[in-house]
Amino acid sequence: MKVKYDAEADILIFIFRDAFPANAISEPGGVIVSYDENDEPVTIEFLNASKRQLFNPQELMLTIAT
């Protein structure tokens, strides 16, 4: 999985795998989920991430629990 932040667009993107999205659904609250041709999730995008305090680029910390 990859995590990207586009500062210009203020979008936080979780990329689960490199696949071409065939469909996308806009969820309430500024969340967009993209799916491949098999209806498996490819990405989740959070719009206005820093404005909604979902992400602060100055305090970047990622924790992965296994």
N, C-alpha and C positions, 0 to 999 in steps of 0.2 A: 504494500500500500504506500502511496505517496500522499503528502500533504503539501498544498501550494497556497500561497496567499498573494493575490493580485492587489497591490496597494492602490493602484490607480482606480480600479473598479471597486475596491473594498469587498472582495469576494474571497471567502475561505473555501477551498476545494479539497475534498477527500477523493483520491483516485484509487479505486480498488484494483483495477487492472487495465492494461492498455488494450482497449477494444473500442470499436466504433459505436457510439450511441445510436440506437435506432429509434428511441422514443424517450421523451422526457415529460415528467409530471411536475407541475408547480404546486407545492404544498403551501398551506397557510403559514404565515410568518416568514416568508422570504426564503424558502428552502426549495431547491430544485433537485429532483432525483432523476438521473439518466439511466436507461436500461439498454441492454444489447438486444439482438434479435431473438434471444431465448428468454427474454424478460428477467435476466439477471442484472442486478445493479452494477453500474460501471462507475458512476461518480455521484457524490452528494455535494451540492454547492449551497453555501450560506451567504445570502446577499446582505450588504451593509453590516458586515461582521464586526468591525471595530465600533461602529456607531451603536450597535446593539450590545456591545461589551461581550461579544463572543470571542473576540481575539484582540489582543493588544500587541502590536509588532515589537514594542520596546520590552515586553515581558514574555518573550517566547520561551515556553517550556513544554516539552512533549514527554509524556510518561506512557510507556508501553508495559502493560501488565500481561504476563503469560501464565 
